């Protein structure tokens, strides 16, 4: 799981937002059943890595999901 979060982050930073979103959505789905604080923190940190691509509608939508999950404590 941590490797997938890392891959998602790396793809955002490598200017591959479409691929990052594909991995990120899978990560979000899997992380819903995770209780590891480390995994949850890493998923929430994706918020900072997508900043350069926030103007893309699919990235903005992903960012909103991340924000909602963080606000809910997930």
Secondary structure, DSSP 8 states (H G I E B T S, - for coil): -HHHHHHHHHHHHTT-HHHHHHHHHHHHHHHTT---HHHHHHHHTHHHHTGGGTTSHHHHHHHHHHHHHHHTT-
